[in-house]
Amino acid sequence: MSDAKQSEDWKVFYERAWQLRLDFFRERIARGETDALRLCKLLEQHERYFAVTMDPERAYFAPQPYR
């Protein structure tokens, strides 16, 4: 794998991962959450238990393995 290809793969991953996080925020806002700091803390708490994972079509939150 060349460096250029690897960089493109990471670019796609990060774009999808941040879109997933944006969707997370939008869902919480739609449910009535208005506090920006609380939204960030909710995402932080969520990502302790669910990791951003990606397959060829999409990114999604998958449960973290037990530590």
Secondary structure as GFF3:
##gff-version 3
##sequence-region A 1 67
A	DSSP	alpha_helix	3	30	.	.	.	ID=ss1
A	DSSP	alpha_helix	36	49	.	.	.	ID=ss2
A	DSSP	beta_strand	50	54	.	.	.	ID=ss3
A	DSSP	beta_strand	59	63	.	.	.	ID=ss4
###
